[in-house]
Amino acid sequence: MATPLEIVQQLLSNPTDADNVNAILAPDAKYVSLNFDTPDLQRIMPWAGSHDEPGALLQTFTDVNRYWTNEAFEITDWIEQDGSVAAFGSFTYRSTVLGKQVTSAVAILAKVVDQKVTYMQFMEDTFATARSFRSGGTWTIQSNPDGTTIEV
């Protein structure tokens, strides 16, 4: 019998292969991509948000591979406890339309019950990854309580 860590590693080894994903993912699995619900981010990355529908995880990784070329994906640290698996690392993607490269930290939480992944949450630096699609314009940002603004 595979451990939860081995199951998640198998899922992440080929997340665009339907046979691989369907063999590991519970039919009622919940997938959270980047955030719970941010409509503006969903306009940039349609897969962002919470998903309960079957096939959401497979579709997300398929779409990610359409929007970017995966130049590197490395998990450097794994933690497993009581059926939960956390993975930490980084990836480097290149946007397919603009050719902009981005490297981001990545954190993944997965929960495994009865040899199936029932929950997965995938987090990354969405500011960096969204900027790989930026073709022009600036943002005026005022985050400093002292009142200064910056343009990005």
Buried (B, 14 or more C-beta within 10 A) or exposed (E): EEEBBBBBBBBBEEBBBEEBBEEBBBEEBBBBBBBEEBEEBBEBBEBBBBBEEBBBBBBBBBBBBEBBEEEEEEBEEBEBEEBBBBBBBBBBBBBBEEEBEBEBEBBBBBBBEEBBBBBBBBBBBBEEBBBBBBEEEEEEEEEEEEEEEEEE
